[in-house]
Amino acid sequence: MAAARCDAIRAEVVELTQLGVSDLDPLLNEEISVWKNRFDWDFRASADLLRRFLQIRSLFGYALRFGPEVIGYSYYVCEGRKGLIGDFYVRNGHQSAANEVTLLGATVQGLMLTHGVQRIESQLMLLQNKSAKLPFDQNLARHDRFFMDVECGVIPGLAPRASSYSPTFSRWAERFHEDVAHLVTAAYRGHVDSEINDQYRSIPGARHFLTNIIRYPGCGNFSSAASTLAVDQKSGRVTGACLASMVSATSGHITQLCVLPALRGSGLGYQLLRQSLKHLAELGCKTMSLTVTSTNVDAIRLYKAVGFRSQNTFPALVWEGF
């Protein structure tokens, strides 16, 4: 405990724009290892993207420096009125509550002082001291989320189920982008996840959300081959979607599963999930993962029935009203 207190006192907050790639390289390399060991997730593409932004002094956020060593960092991006904390990591041996709160507090305060920012969102998968008092908690709403995974061995046992609704199933294609944006907005209206991610609340926001997960590596490399859509046979409209990505050569991730509210309880969610998991297994995945809000009991019931088990809990945080 004495070492942790000393560490917290001596840690210095610096802006990321003051640092170069060589300053963060040891930390990023450790984080790559943590993502691989804890989540079977290949973080190298994301780390390389951060290095490129560091090189041109365009990575905004804060770092903790302990003497000459950078022991933690957190970066953010701003999208109109919203600030998004993109990543947060403190090195092994320095993960005291004081260090994590200091770094998070600097990041949140920096966003609060950014002109035009009225809302801050973050999902901190690598936060270690989850019960610590978080900064600016008078403006904070917290929603815990589960990281769940399943082994590919369960896939052969997932039999088709009779359903009251029979759509045509299709792989992802770009022509469905607009339809899926409308689906996401309808599926999350009044849902707890729209409190965590306000992009779900509007069609332009949902379009932007889809573009991000398709083009950028934050949720892995998007897989059109493993992403399954339900298309209504009469109207031709998309009524359900299960989007998937590859997060390593042997691991897949379900980035989105949603159906129209009128079709909840029809078994469509199960059929979409089953097909996407099957496609991921065909692509060589040994494990598949997803994240889900802890209060989303219907979704959790489905995932557990398929064979998913919770491996980690992490907070989704939203600051507003500052």
C-alpha distance (Angstrom), angle and dihedral (degrees) to the residues before:
residue distance angle dihedral
M1 . . .
A2 3.80 . .
A3 3.79 90.4 .
A4 3.80 91.0 50.7
R5 3.81 92.3 50.1
C6 3.81 91.2 49.1
D7 3.79 90.5 48.1
A8 3.80 92.0 51.3
I9 3.82 92.4 49.6
R10 3.79 94.1 49.7
A11 3.81 98.3 42.5
E12 3.81 111.9 108.7
V13 3.80 125.0 -152.8
V14 3.82 113.7 -134.3
E15 3.79 133.1 172.7
L16 3.79 115.9 -104.7
T17 3.81 90.5 -128.4
Q18 3.82 87.4 68.4
L19 3.81 91.7 60.0
G20 3.77 134.6 75.6
V21 3.78 133.3 -146.8
S22 3.81 92.8 -94.1
D23 3.82 90.0 56.6
L24 3.81 93.1 57.2
D25 3.80 100.3 32.4
P26 3.84 97.4 92.4
L27 3.81 90.4 48.3
L28 3.81 93.7 46.5
N29 3.80 91.7 48.3
E30 3.81 90.2 52.4
E31 3.81 90.7 47.9
I32 3.83 90.2 51.9
S33 3.80 88.1 56.1
V34 3.82 92.8 47.6
W35 3.82 93.3 51.5
K36 3.80 90.2 48.7
N37 3.81 96.3 47.2
R38 3.79 97.6 39.9
F39 3.80 102.7 36.5
D40 3.83 106.0 12.1
W41 3.80 84.7 -118.5
D42 3.81 124.2 146.0
F43 3.81 104.0 -136.5
R44 3.81 95.2 175.9
A45 3.82 96.6 100.4
S46 3.81 91.2 51.8
A47 3.82 91.2 46.3
D48 3.81 91.1 50.8
L49 3.80 90.3 51.1
L50 3.82 89.9 52.0
R51 3.80 90.1 49.8
R52 3.81 90.7 54.0
F53 3.80 91.5 52.0
L54 3.81 90.3 46.5
Q55 3.80 90.3 53.9
I56 3.79 92.2 57.8
R57 3.81 93.6 39.5
S58 3.81 91.6 -115.7
L59 3.80 100.6 120.7
F60 3.79 107.0 103.7
G61 3.76 124.2 -159.5
Y62 3.78 139.2 65.6
A63 3.76 141.7 -70.0
L64 3.79 135.0 -158.6
R65 3.79 114.0 -129.4
F66 3.80 121.5 -164.8
G67 3.78 105.4 -168.7
P68 3.83 105.9 -51.7
E69 3.82 93.0 -21.4
V70 3.80 125.2 92.4
I71 3.81 104.5 -139.6
G72 3.79 101.7 175.9
Y73 3.78 144.6 7.7
S74 3.76 142.3 -172.9
Y75 3.79 126.8 -172.8
Y76 3.77 132.2 -168.5
V77 3.79 141.6 -167.0
C78 3.79 128.1 -152.7
E79 3.79 123.0 -137.6
G80 3.79 109.6 -177.3
R81 3.79 108.7 -67.5
K82 3.82 93.0 -4.1
G83 3.78 132.6 81.5
L84 3.79 117.8 -159.0
I85 3.81 122.0 -160.0
G86 3.78 100.5 -142.7
D87 3.79 101.0 -171.4
F88 3.78 141.0 -3.2
Y89 3.79 126.5 -169.9
V90 3.81 137.4 159.2
R91 3.80 119.3 -169.4
N92 3.79 124.2 -107.7
G93 3.80 110.8 -89.4
H94 3.81 91.7 29.9
Q95 3.81 100.2 61.2
S96 3.79 96.9 115.6
A97 3.79 118.5 147.0
A98 3.80 89.0 -116.2
N99 3.81 92.9 55.7
E100 3.78 94.0 46.3
V101 3.81 93.8 46.6
T102 3.82 91.3 46.5
L103 3.80 92.2 52.9
L104 3.79 94.6 42.8
G105 3.80 91.4 46.0
A106 3.82 92.0 53.0
T107 3.81 90.9 49.2
V108 3.80 94.9 48.1
Q109 3.80 92.6 44.6
G110 3.79 90.9 49.3
L111 3.80 89.9 54.4
M112 3.79 92.9 44.6
L113 3.81 88.4 56.3
T114 3.81 92.9 48.3
H115 3.80 111.1 107.3
G116 3.79 113.0 -105.3
V117 3.81 97.7 9.1
Q118 3.82 110.5 130.2
R119 3.80 101.4 158.2
I120 3.81 134.5 39.7
E121 3.81 124.6 -162.0
S122 3.79 130.4 -172.5
Q123 3.80 140.8 161.7
L124 3.81 106.8 -160.7
M125 3.80 107.0 -162.8
L126 3.81 93.2 167.5
L127 3.81 99.0 46.6
Q128 3.82 105.3 124.4
N129 3.82 104.1 -172.7
K130 3.78 96.6 59.0
S131 3.82 95.5 164.0
A132 3.80 95.3 52.1
K133 3.81 118.9 115.3
L134 3.79 103.9 -97.2
P135 3.82 123.7 -139.6
F136 3.80 122.3 -92.6
D137 3.79 90.2 9.0
Q138 3.82 91.3 165.3
N139 3.83 86.1 73.4
L140 3.80 96.3 35.8
A141 3.80 132.5 108.1
R142 3.80 115.2 -173.2
H143 3.81 128.1 -160.0
D144 3.79 118.0 -180.0
R145 3.79 117.0 -140.0
F146 3.80 133.3 -164.1
F147 3.78 126.9 -132.4
M148 3.81 104.9 -146.7
D149 3.79 131.5 -177.2
V150 3.78 141.1 -178.3
E151 3.82 135.2 -162.7
C152 3.80 119.4 -116.2
G153 3.82 89.3 -121.0
V154 3.81 90.2 81.5
I155 3.80 93.5 60.0
P156 3.83 98.7 83.2
G157 3.81 89.3 54.7
L158 3.81 94.0 56.6
A159 3.79 100.3 98.6
P160 3.82 124.2 -170.5
R161 3.79 113.7 -95.3
A162 3.76 131.0 -144.0
S163 3.79 110.7 -104.6
S164 3.77 137.3 -170.3
Y165 3.81 88.3 -135.9
S166 3.81 125.3 57.2
P167 3.80 115.2 -170.2
T168 3.78 129.2 165.7
F169 3.80 112.3 -98.4
S170 3.78 119.4 -137.8
R171 3.80 138.8 174.6
W172 3.79 118.0 -114.0
A173 3.81 117.4 -77.6
E174 3.79 127.9 173.7
R175 3.81 91.1 -116.3
F176 3.82 88.1 70.4
H177 3.83 94.3 57.2
E178 3.81 95.9 99.2
D179 3.79 94.0 43.8
V180 3.80 91.7 51.0
A181 3.82 90.9 49.4
H182 3.82 88.5 56.5
L183 3.82 89.9 45.7
V184 3.83 93.0 52.0
T185 3.81 92.1 50.5
A186 3.81 92.5 49.0
A187 3.81 94.5 43.9
Y188 3.81 94.7 51.4
R189 3.81 99.6 41.8
G190 3.82 104.5 130.5
H191 3.82 91.1 -2.2
V192 3.81 122.3 135.7
D193 3.81 90.9 -120.8
S194 3.80 90.1 64.0
E195 3.82 86.1 62.5
I196 3.81 88.8 56.4
N197 3.81 97.2 42.8
D198 3.79 115.4 27.3
Q199 3.82 91.2 -167.4
Y200 3.81 86.7 81.4
R201 3.80 90.5 65.0
S202 3.80 98.6 70.9
I203 3.78 137.9 33.9
P204 3.85 93.5 -121.6
G205 3.80 88.6 50.2
A206 3.80 91.8 49.3
R207 3.80 90.1 49.5
H208 3.78 89.5 53.8
F209 3.82 91.7 46.3
L210 3.81 91.0 53.5
T211 3.79 92.4 46.9
N212 3.80 90.3 52.8
I213 3.80 96.1 51.4
I214 3.81 92.7 43.6
R215 3.81 98.9 46.6
Y216 3.79 106.1 29.8
P217 3.84 132.0 58.9
G218 3.81 99.3 -128.5
C219 3.83 91.3 107.1
G220 3.80 94.4 28.6
N221 3.79 128.0 -91.9
F222 3.79 109.1 -38.1
S223 3.80 113.2 -116.9
S224 3.80 115.7 -151.3
A225 3.81 87.9 -178.6
A226 3.82 92.4 60.4
S227 3.81 97.7 37.9
T228 3.80 112.5 97.9
L229 3.80 128.4 -160.1
A230 3.79 130.6 -168.6
V231 3.80 111.8 -140.7
D232 3.79 120.2 -166.3
Q233 3.81 110.0 -119.9
K234 3.81 94.3 -141.8
S235 3.80 104.4 39.1
G236 3.81 99.8 26.1
R237 3.81 89.5 -134.6
V238 3.81 124.6 136.3
T239 3.80 109.7 -106.2
G240 3.81 100.2 173.3
A241 3.78 139.8 13.1
C242 3.78 139.1 -166.4
L243 3.80 110.5 -171.5
A244 3.79 121.0 -166.9
S245 3.77 141.0 -174.9
M246 3.79 139.8 -169.9
V247 3.81 111.3 -114.6
S248 3.81 93.9 177.6
A249 3.78 137.6 -5.1
T250 3.81 90.0 -86.4
S251 3.80 103.7 28.2
G252 3.79 133.8 70.2
H253 3.78 132.0 -166.9
I254 3.80 131.9 -151.2
T255 3.79 103.6 -136.6
Q256 3.80 97.8 179.1
L257 3.80 139.1 9.6
C258 3.78 119.0 175.9
V259 3.80 140.6 145.1
L260 3.77 133.2 -171.3
P261 3.82 111.2 -83.0
A262 3.81 91.7 -118.8
L263 3.81 90.0 60.2
R264 3.80 98.4 50.1
G265 3.77 110.0 124.2
S266 3.80 92.8 26.0
G267 3.80 94.1 104.6
L268 3.81 91.8 -111.6
G269 3.82 93.5 122.3
Y270 3.81 90.5 55.6
Q271 3.81 92.9 48.8
L272 3.81 92.6 49.4
L273 3.80 92.8 46.9
R274 3.81 92.4 45.7
Q275 3.80 92.7 52.9
S276 3.80 95.0 46.6
L277 3.81 91.8 48.7
K278 3.80 89.4 49.7
H279 3.81 91.0 51.0
L280 3.82 91.5 48.5
A281 3.80 89.7 52.4
E282 3.81 89.1 51.1
L283 3.82 88.2 54.0
G284 3.82 89.5 57.8
C285 3.80 101.7 -94.6
K286 3.80 115.1 155.2
T287 3.80 93.3 -176.6
M288 3.81 134.6 26.4
S289 3.79 127.4 -161.0
L290 3.78 142.5 -173.8
T291 3.79 140.3 173.2
V292 3.79 125.9 -126.8
T293 3.79 136.2 178.1
S294 3.81 111.4 -104.6
T295 3.82 93.3 -126.7
N296 3.82 93.5 52.4
V297 3.79 91.2 97.1
D298 3.81 97.8 167.2
A299 3.79 92.7 54.6
I300 3.81 92.0 45.1
R301 3.81 90.1 50.8
L302 3.82 89.9 54.0
Y303 3.82 93.7 46.8
K304 3.80 92.9 49.0
A305 3.80 91.0 48.4
V306 3.80 88.8 54.7
G307 3.81 90.9 49.9
F308 3.81 105.5 -96.1
R309 3.79 116.5 144.9
S310 3.80 127.7 -164.0
Q311 3.80 113.0 -110.3
N312 3.79 102.9 169.6
T313 3.81 141.8 10.8
F314 3.79 121.9 -144.8
P315 3.80 135.1 170.3
A316 3.79 127.8 -106.1
L317 3.80 105.7 -155.2
V318 3.80 132.3 -163.5
W319 3.80 125.4 -176.2
E320 3.82 118.0 -165.9
G321 3.78 138.8 151.5
F322 3.80 96.5 47.6
